[in-house]
């Protein structure tokens, strides 16, 4: 009303409405139990986020029941497997449905935006009743998925399970996070219990680690199935045929690594992620012998790697993540996302730019020639 009156030139009436608005605001603010909420940066870290950031980059966190959505975790620096381009690969979604869910169902297209699909996995089913059908909503507690897919979660480095307080609508849902082992110790120790709860998955692998034993599979599907077996995924990797020096069977460099450790000053491996941006990851690694550096980020065509400045092939490991061969001693490995399509696109753009510049200059040259 004030803006409309100002436009009509009725300034006194406009000032009256402005004063009325301010008075109403002050009355509401002073009489409300909590007043009006203050403006706040939506990405200011909560205390539990600061706690997770203090744990370092070695592991991942995933939220459940609406806590720590990926689009909120990313700006805060808590990266999950979706970081950069992992929403795209079919390999990840096949792995998610097969090894991170207790049961499969037809999910909506937005479900893939979450780390393991929509955390509150509720879907509609129908059953026959009399002459008609009855629609029902079904739900699977997140804890069921985590326990059944614990091996898959651990492979992806998911160590911290973020759960809001009061999330459980039934005792059964809460019980999955409070399961005890045979010795009475909790399966998922409670690390943080303040404004939110953070449980620990003590079986999670680090985001980057080294292995000296390999098995080979015919395809990425077979590789993913292989890691669901009982062998130690922290010490053995599954590669696809053609990515190794020999094919078939099992290759172990562990004996050689142990011998090298005795003869050198490298008693054990050290792996540190020293730099990261949207399109690069830098890892410093010290190994006892020839081995395979595994980075638990989703494999995707276009990722390239250098080891101490020399180009090296990026391998698909366990049918899902990235790996690079490294030699004994200290190595600096840099992963860089630089797909061929991007390079070709830049080249086409530059050629088109030159052609457009030439076409713009032709009339000027002709006009100058006529004037001369």
Secondary structure, DSSP 8 states (H G I E B T S, - for coil): -HHHHHHHT-HHHHHHHHHHHHHHHHHHHHHSSS-S-----TTS--HHHHHHHHT-SSSEEEEETTSS-HHHHHHHT---TTTTTTTT-HHHHHHHHHHS-SS-----GGGGGSSSS-SSEEEEEEEEETTEEEEEEEEE-HHHHHHHTHHHHHHTTEEEEEEETT--SSHHHHHGGG-B-TTS-BSS-EEEESSEEEEE-TT---SEEEE-EEEEESSHHHHHHHTTSSS-TTTEEEEETTSSSS-SSEEE-HHHHHHHHHHSS--S-EEEEEEE-SSEEEEEEEESSSEEEEEEEE--TTEEEEETTEEE--EEETTTEEEEEE-SEEEEEEEEE--HHHHHHHHHHHHHHHHHHHHHHHHHHHHHHHH-
